């Protein structure tokens, strides 16, 4: 398969900046870059068209980037809570996906789509996660996702408390000042001492 030459209409992470002519695999061009309007084929007609429209495209990109930066500043420190069922070990019965995060962020006032949420893999454990949200190809922000079993648990996690399984059968801790050098409490040491 031969590679395809494209003109980028916007910055694409790990590929190039607006206006660059890049060579990519046909599937990447056909399935991602072309349908999403991130690039056009680099033929003679499109090169001329791009040069004519370059100033407008750059101005539009600058305007969109500034809007994204303002939104990022306004929503800085955004935290969303997702209530999920989980087992005793903290493993979720389902997983938290980009769609779940996008819906929660939209309810919190940040209107985004699931395609803007950058999540390397679905979240499958309870806890706090910093998730990257791409507001613009050149502007991203962090959203804290708090995955918990209840609102109270989410509040405790947000305060930094460790959320674990509480069990009644755990032995009570012995205070340090009552331990002897051998690691046995003084009371036990006295009781175990042989009677003379």
N, C-alpha and C positions, 0 to 999 in steps of 0.2 A: 504494500500500500504506500502510495506517495503522500507526502506531507502537503498541507494546505497553507497558503499564505493568506493572512488576514490583516486588516487595519483595525487596531483597537479604537473603539469609540469612547472608552473610559478606562481607568486604571483597573487592571486585573491582577490580584495578588499572585505573586510568584510567576508572573508572565511578562508584564510590561506596563508602560504608561500610555495615556491617550495619544493617538497619532502614530505610535510605533507600528511597524510592519513586523509581524511575528509569524513563525512557522510552527504549526501544531498538527497533531494527528487528526485525520478526517473525522473520527467519532467525536472528539472533543469539540471541534468546530460545529459539526452538524447537530449534536445533542445539547450543547451548552451555550457556547459563545454566540452563534448566529440566532437561535430562537429567542434568547434573552436580550438581544439588541446590544450586546457588549462589543460586537465586532461586525465588520462587513468584509466580503471577499476583496482581495487586493488585485482587482483587474484595472485596466487603464481607465475605464469609465468611473469606477468608484474612487480611484485615486484623485482624479480631477474634481469630482463632487466633494470629496473630503476636504481638499485644499480650499475650495470655494466656501465651504461651510465651517471651516476650522475655527474661525473667530467666534462664530455663534455658539458652536459646541463648547469651546473653552469658557466662554462667558456663562453659559448655562451650567456647566460643571462647577465653576467657581461659586455661583449662586447657590446651587444645591449643597456644596460642601460647607458654605457658611451657615446655611440653615441647619445642617446636621451638627455642626460644631455648637451652635446655640442650643439646640435640643439636648446635646450631650451634656453641656454645662448645666442646663436647667434640671435634667433628670439624674445628675451625678449622685451616686450613692443609692440608687433605686434598689429596693429589696422586695422580692415577691415570696409569698408563702404558698406552698403546694401541699395540701393534706392528702396523704396516701396511706393505704393499709400496708403493714409490714409485719414480718415475723419477729420472733424474739431476738434474733441475731441482728435485726436492723435491715434485713434484705427486703426490698419491696416486692409485693406480689405481682406488680406490673413494672413498667419503667417510665421514667419521665423523659419525654421527647421534646424536640424543638417546638412542636405544635403546642404542647402544654405550657411551655415557657412563654411563647408568643401570646397566647390567650391571657395568661396571668399578667404579663407586662401591659397588655392593652387595657385590662381592667384597672391597672394601677396608673394609667394615664399616658403610657408610652405606646403609641400605635405602631406596631411592627408586624411583619409577616414571619412565618416560620423559616423562610429562606434567609432571613437576616440573622437568625440565631446560629451561632457557630458552636456546635457541640460535637467534640470528637467522637463520643460514644454516648448512648443513652445513660441516664443516671439510674442506678439500680440499688442504691443504699440511702438510708436516712442521713441527713447532714446538711451542711452549708456548702454551696458550690459557687464559685465565681465563673460566670458564663459571659462570653464575649458576644456583643451584638454589633453587627456592622450596619451603621446608619447610612453610610455612604462608602464607596470603594476606598476612600482615604480617611474615613472617620469611624472609629469603633469606640464602644464604651463597655464597661463592666456592669453586669447586673448580678446581684447576689440572690441565689435561689436557695430558699430554706425549705427543705423537704422534711416533713415531720408527720407524726400520726395524729396530732391534735394541735389546736391553737396554743394551748399551754406549753406543750413540748416545743413548738416553734419559738415561743418567747424565751424559753430556757436556753435553747440552742443559740438564739440571737445574742443572749447575754454572755455566751461563752461556756455555759455549763456543759459537761459531758453527758450525753444522753446514752444510757445503757439500760440493760435489763436489770431491774431491781428484784432481788430474790430474798425471801424470808429465811432460806436455809443457809445463808452465808454466815460463817462464824463471826462473832463480834471481835473487834480488834482490841488487843490488850495494850494498855497505855505503856509507853516506852519507859517511864521512870520506875515501873515495877518489875522490869526485867533484870535478871542477873547477867553476868558475863556469859553464861552458857546458853542464854536465850530462853530460860525458863523463868516464870514469874516467881517472886520471892515466896508468895503463898504456897505455890506448888512445891518449891524447893524445901520449905519447912515441913510440909506434909509428907514428902517422900523421904526425908532424912530418917535413917534407921534409929529406932529407939534404943537407948543404952541401958 
